Amino acid sequence: MVRDVRLWSGTALILLLATPSAFAACGERGGPGYRAPDGRCVGWADLERTCGNPPTTRCTPEMVASGPRAAPPGVELSSPKPPHAPALQDPNLTGGSERFAAPTTLYAAPTPQVAGDLIGQASIIDGDTLEIHGTRIRLSGIDAPESTQFCRGEDSLPYRCGAKAANELSAFIAQRPVTCVPVSSDQYGRTVATCSVAGIDLADWLVHNGFALDWPRYSKGKYASAQHDAERSGRGIWAGSFVEPWLYRSCIRVGGQPAVCSDDANARP
């Protein structure tokens, strides 16, 4: 009679394939209880060399009630090598109704990480955009003049107010660590966040000093008070005249030139 019994123990896959009488002969001799491929009973001295590790790699265990014997005192065997885990099958693909057992250890697929706070030294892109660790960040709730935009100062002469906003922001941060708390992302794939240095909200600082405007469409008036204070004091762009950055961009999008779109009289509808 032939027996074909497969047992998954988590450390070995045992194939029992022999006749009862053959196993009894090896078991009666007091050895470890394994029969070599050539039919002989394997002794303790050459068990690992002949059968492998575990012994069932190349040899067949005897079928006695107690199973293969433990090594006697003084005989040491190396730890068995774990087998390759059996391939998993998906019943949904094969049409089967069975649920296939997984091996002892599985490696879980990576879990998408939720965006957390971004902290580090920042590179200034423009008056309301910076970058930390390769992540482009748009300050939430405000709009600063564009890099190509001009404003007019108290003397009515044009100056690059967008570049000035960026330079002033860089000087204020002064390479100190910036902490940004993401709130959303914009249509360009940038992270929209509230950022601070030493507890000071950068957006509030920019608006309060007249280097950016409160953007009610997104801020819900969060920086309106800071803007009123800057306007009343004539700080930054409030010292002269300017075009709102969102109107400047609209003018550029329809083919306007920076010098023209920057002029209040030409850029306003």
C-alpha positions as CSV (number, residue, x, y, z in Angstrom):
1,M,0.0,0.0,0.0
2,V,1.3,3.5,-0.9
3,R,0.8,6.4,1.3
4,D,1.1,10.0,0.2
5,V,0.6,12.3,3.1
6,R,1.6,16.0,2.9
7,L,1.9,17.9,6.2
8,W,2.7,21.6,6.4
9,S,4.2,22.3,9.8
10,G,5.5,25.8,9.2
11,T,9.1,24.5,9.0
12,A,9.0,21.4,6.8
13,L,7.0,19.7,4.1
14,I,7.0,16.0,4.7
15,L,6.4,13.5,2.0
16,L,5.7,10.0,3.2
17,L,5.9,7.5,0.4
18,A,6.8,3.9,1.3
19,T,5.5,0.6,2.6
20,P,4.9,-0.2,6.3
21,S,7.2,-3.2,6.4
22,A,10.2,-1.2,5.1
23,F,9.9,1.4,7.8
24,A,9.6,-1.2,10.5
25,A,12.9,-2.7,9.5
26,C,14.8,0.6,9.9
27,G,13.0,1.4,13.1
28,E,13.9,-1.9,14.6
29,R,17.6,-1.2,14.2
30,G,17.6,1.7,16.7
31,G,18.8,4.4,14.1
32,P,17.2,7.7,13.5
33,G,14.5,6.0,11.5
34,Y,15.1,7.2,7.9
35,R,15.6,5.1,4.7
36,A,18.0,6.4,2.1
37,P,17.1,6.6,-1.6
38,D,19.2,3.4,-2.2
39,G,17.0,1.5,0.3
40,R,19.5,1.3,3.2
41,C,18.7,2.5,6.7
42,V,20.7,5.6,7.6
43,G,22.7,5.9,10.8
44,W,23.2,8.9,13.0
45,A,26.7,9.4,11.7
46,D,25.8,10.1,8.1
47,L,22.2,11.2,8.6
48,E,22.7,14.8,7.5
49,R,25.2,14.0,4.7
50,T,23.0,11.3,3.2
51,C,19.5,12.7,3.8
52,G,20.0,16.5,3.9
53,N,18.6,19.0,6.4
54,P,15.8,18.4,7.2
55,P,16.3,14.6,6.7
56,T,13.1,14.4,4.7
57,T,14.9,16.3,1.9
58,R,16.2,13.1,0.4
59,C,15.2,10.3,2.8
60,T,11.9,8.7,3.9
61,P,11.0,8.5,7.6
62,E,10.0,5.2,9.1
63,M,6.3,4.7,9.9
64,V,6.4,3.8,13.6
65,A,4.1,5.0,16.2
66,S,6.6,7.4,17.8
67,G,7.9,8.7,14.4
68,P,11.5,9.3,13.6
69,R,13.7,9.2,16.8
70,A,15.4,12.1,18.4
71,A,19.2,12.3,18.3
72,P,20.9,10.4,21.1
73,P,23.2,12.3,23.6
74,G,26.4,13.6,21.9
75,V,24.9,13.8,18.4
76,E,24.2,17.3,17.3
77,L,22.4,18.3,14.1
78,S,22.3,21.7,12.6
79,S,19.0,23.6,12.6
80,P,16.8,22.6,9.7
81,K,16.5,25.1,6.8
82,P,13.0,26.4,6.3
83,P,11.4,25.4,3.0
84,H,10.2,27.8,0.4
85,A,6.7,28.9,1.1
86,P,4.1,27.3,-1.2
87,A,2.6,29.6,-3.8
88,L,-0.7,31.1,-2.9
89,Q,-3.7,30.7,-5.2
90,D,-6.6,33.1,-5.6
91,P,-9.9,31.2,-5.7
92,N,-11.4,34.2,-7.5
93,L,-9.0,33.6,-10.4
94,T,-9.2,29.8,-10.5
95,G,-13.0,29.6,-9.9
96,G,-12.5,27.4,-6.8
97,S,-14.5,27.8,-3.6
98,E,-11.6,26.8,-1.3
99,R,-9.7,29.2,0.9
100,F,-6.0,28.5,0.6
101,A,-4.0,28.6,3.8
102,A,-1.1,31.1,3.9
103,P,2.4,30.1,5.1
104,T,3.4,31.1,8.6
105,T,4.9,34.5,7.6
106,L,3.6,36.9,4.9
107,Y,5.0,40.2,3.9
108,A,2.3,42.8,3.8
109,A,2.0,45.2,0.9
110,P,3.1,48.8,1.8
111,T,0.4,50.9,3.2
112,P,0.0,54.4,1.7
113,Q,1.2,57.0,4.1
114,V,-1.0,59.8,5.2
115,A,0.7,63.2,4.5
116,G,2.1,64.6,7.7
117,D,3.8,67.8,8.8
118,L,6.8,68.9,6.7
119,I,9.7,70.2,8.7
120,G,13.1,71.4,7.4
121,Q,15.0,74.1,5.7
122,A,13.0,75.7,2.9
123,S,14.0,77.0,-0.5
124,I,12.0,80.0,-1.5
125,I,10.4,79.7,-5.0
126,D,8.4,82.9,-4.9
127,G,6.5,85.1,-2.5
128,D,4.0,82.5,-1.5
129,T,5.7,79.2,-2.6
130,L,8.5,77.3,-1.0
131,E,10.0,73.8,-1.1
132,I,11.0,71.4,1.7
133,H,12.7,68.1,1.0
134,G,11.6,68.2,-2.6
135,T,8.0,68.9,-1.9
136,R,6.6,72.1,-3.5
137,I,4.4,74.0,-1.0
138,R,1.9,76.8,-1.6
139,L,1.1,78.9,1.4
140,S,-2.6,78.6,2.1
141,G,-5.0,81.5,2.0
142,I,-2.8,84.2,0.5
143,D,-1.6,85.5,-2.9
144,A,1.7,87.2,-3.4
145,P,2.7,89.2,-6.5
146,E,4.2,87.0,-9.3
147,S,8.0,86.9,-9.9
148,T,7.5,88.7,-13.2
149,Q,5.1,91.3,-11.8
150,F,5.8,95.0,-11.2
151,C,4.2,97.3,-8.7
152,R,4.6,101.0,-8.3
153,G,6.2,102.5,-5.2
154,E,5.4,105.6,-3.3
155,D,7.4,107.5,-6.0
156,S,5.2,105.9,-8.7
157,L,8.3,104.2,-10.2
158,P,7.9,100.5,-11.0
159,Y,9.7,97.8,-9.1
160,R,9.6,94.0,-9.0
161,C,7.3,93.5,-6.1
162,G,7.1,89.7,-6.7
163,A,10.9,89.4,-6.4
164,K,10.9,91.6,-3.4
165,A,8.3,89.5,-1.6
166,A,10.4,86.4,-2.2
167,N,13.5,88.1,-1.0
168,E,11.9,89.4,2.1
169,L,10.4,86.0,2.9
170,S,13.9,84.4,2.5
171,A,15.5,87.0,4.8
172,F,12.8,86.5,7.5
173,I,13.2,82.7,7.5
174,A,17.0,83.1,7.6
175,Q,17.6,79.3,7.1
176,R,15.6,78.5,10.3
177,P,13.6,75.3,10.2
178,V,10.1,75.7,8.7
179,T,7.1,73.7,9.8
180,C,4.3,73.2,7.3
181,V,0.9,71.6,8.1
182,P,-0.7,70.4,4.8
183,V,-4.4,71.3,4.3
184,S,-4.9,70.2,0.7
185,S,-3.3,70.2,-2.8
186,D,-3.8,72.5,-5.8
187,Q,-4.4,71.9,-9.5
188,Y,-0.7,71.9,-10.1
189,G,0.0,69.1,-7.7
190,R,1.5,71.4,-5.0
191,T,0.9,70.8,-1.3
192,V,-1.2,73.7,0.1
193,A,-0.2,74.2,3.7
194,T,0.0,76.6,6.7
195,C,3.7,77.1,7.4
196,S,5.4,78.7,10.3
197,V,8.8,79.7,11.7
198,A,9.3,79.8,15.5
199,G,5.5,79.8,15.8
200,I,5.0,82.7,13.4
201,D,2.5,82.0,10.5
202,L,4.4,82.9,7.4
203,A,1.3,83.8,5.5
204,D,0.2,86.2,8.2
205,W,3.7,87.7,8.3
206,L,3.6,88.3,4.5
207,V,0.2,89.9,4.5
208,H,0.9,92.0,7.7
209,N,4.0,93.5,6.1
210,G,2.3,94.2,2.8
211,F,4.2,91.5,0.7
212,A,1.1,89.5,-0.1
213,L,-2.7,89.8,0.0
214,D,-5.4,87.9,1.8
215,W,-7.1,85.7,-0.7
216,P,-10.8,85.5,0.5
217,R,-11.7,82.8,-2.0
218,Y,-9.5,80.4,-0.1
219,S,-8.8,82.1,3.3
220,K,-12.4,82.8,4.3
221,G,-11.0,86.1,5.6
222,K,-8.4,84.5,7.9
223,Y,-5.8,87.2,7.0
224,A,-8.2,90.1,6.4
225,S,-7.3,91.8,9.7
226,A,-3.6,91.6,8.9
227,Q,-4.3,93.1,5.4
228,H,-6.3,96.0,6.9
229,D,-3.4,96.8,9.2
230,A,-0.9,96.8,6.3
231,E,-3.1,99.0,4.2
232,R,-3.7,101.4,7.0
233,S,0.0,101.7,7.7
234,G,1.0,101.8,4.0
235,R,3.4,98.9,4.3
236,G,4.9,97.0,1.3
237,I,2.8,97.2,-1.8
238,W,0.3,99.4,0.0
239,A,2.8,102.2,-0.2
240,G,2.0,102.7,-3.9
241,S,-0.2,101.0,-6.5
242,F,-0.5,97.4,-7.7
243,V,-2.6,94.9,-9.5
244,E,-4.0,91.9,-7.5
245,P,-1.9,88.9,-8.4
246,W,-4.9,86.9,-9.6
247,L,-5.8,89.7,-12.0
248,Y,-2.2,89.9,-13.2
249,R,-2.2,86.1,-14.0
250,S,-5.5,86.5,-15.9
251,C,-4.0,89.2,-18.1
252,I,-0.9,87.1,-18.8
253,R,-3.0,84.1,-19.7
254,V,-4.8,86.0,-22.5
255,G,-1.5,87.1,-24.0
256,G,-0.7,90.3,-22.0
257,Q,2.9,91.4,-21.4
258,P,4.2,91.7,-17.8
259,A,4.8,95.4,-18.1
260,V,1.3,96.1,-19.3
261,C,-0.4,93.6,-17.0
262,S,1.4,95.0,-14.0
263,D,-0.1,98.4,-14.6
264,D,-3.2,99.0,-12.6
265,A,-5.0,100.9,-15.4
266,N,-4.4,98.3,-18.0
267,A,-4.9,95.0,-16.1
268,R,-8.1,95.7,-14.4
269,P,-11.3,94.8,-16.3
